[in-house]
Amino acid sequence: MPLELMEDAGGDSRNARFLATAADLAYLPEDKGRGEFAEKLGLKARLISVDNTQVYVATNDDHIVLAFRGTESPNALEGLKDWLLTDAVNLLMVPEGRLGTDLAAAGVGARFHQGFVSALAESWPEVAQGVKAEMKQSERPLWITGHSLGGALALFAGWMCHRQFINVHHIATYGAPMVGNKEACQAIDKEFKGKISRFVNYTDPVPKLPTISLIANSYGHVEREYLLGEQSSGDVFQGFLGKTADGILNATLIDDLWKQITGLVNAHLMPSYHGLLEKLK
C-alpha cells in the first residue's frame, strides 16, 4: 500500500517518510522512477531535466510534490567539494542572474550560495510552468523535498514559488547543506514559518557545510531542524580548527578534511535517513 501525505500534519513522521521516499526516488532515471513513484507513493511523476538539475513533478488528485535530485551519484560527493569547502566563501553572493530579482526580495544583507542558485536557475522556468499548470488544473497542497544538494534546491524553489504567488504547503530536506547567510535564512524562515522540516542525521557531515571552511562562517541554516540518531562523541572537524592560518584552510587541509568527510558518506546517504525515520513515532 502506498505511503500517504497528511495535509494537516506538517512535519509529522508520516510526511517525513513520504517525502524522504520522494527525495530518494528522485535519483532514479525516469523510466524506472515513474513506476516507483506510482507504486510506493501513488503519484504520477514526470522528470524535468535541464543541464545538471533534475526534479520530478509528481501528482495525484490531492497533492503536488516537487522532488529534487541531489548529486548525480549519491555515493560520491566529490562534485560538491569545491562548493562546500574550496570556493564556499566566493559563492556567498548578492543575488544576481536569472533568479536575482526574486532572491533580492530577501532584503538588504541577504547573501546566497551562488552555486546552488545557478543550479536551479536554468530549470526554474520549466519547473514553474509545470507547477502552475497543475495548480490551474486543480489547486492542491504543494510539497517540496530533496536530499543533499536537492535539499538546497528545494529551499530555493520554495522561495521562488512564494515570489510567484504559488502557495507552498511544506518543504522537507534531508542532509542538506547551508544555503546562505544569516539574513537570507531569516528571510526564508519568516516567509515559511512552520512550513520547513530540515532532517539531519547527527553523524552526517554535509549539513555542517560549508560553514566549517572557517572563512565561510557566515553561512547559516533555516529552521526547523529535526536531529536524528545519536549524537557522536567526536567531531570530524574539531581537529582542523587549530591547524588553520588566520582561519583559512589551505589546499592540504582541505584535502585531508574531505577524506574524513567522505569516510562518513554512509551517514549522508538516504538509506541511513530512511532507517532513522522509521524509528520516529
Beta strands, then each sheet from edge to edge (+ up, - down):
strand 1: 44-50
strand 2: 53-59
strand 3: 64-68
strand 4: 92-93
strand 5: 112-113
strand 6: 142-147
strand 7: 170-174
strand 8: 180-181
strand 9: 196-201
strand 10: 219-220
strand 11: 225-228
sheet 1: 1+ 2- 3+ 6+ 7+ 9+ 11+
sheet 2: 4+ 5-
sheet 3: 8+ 10-
end
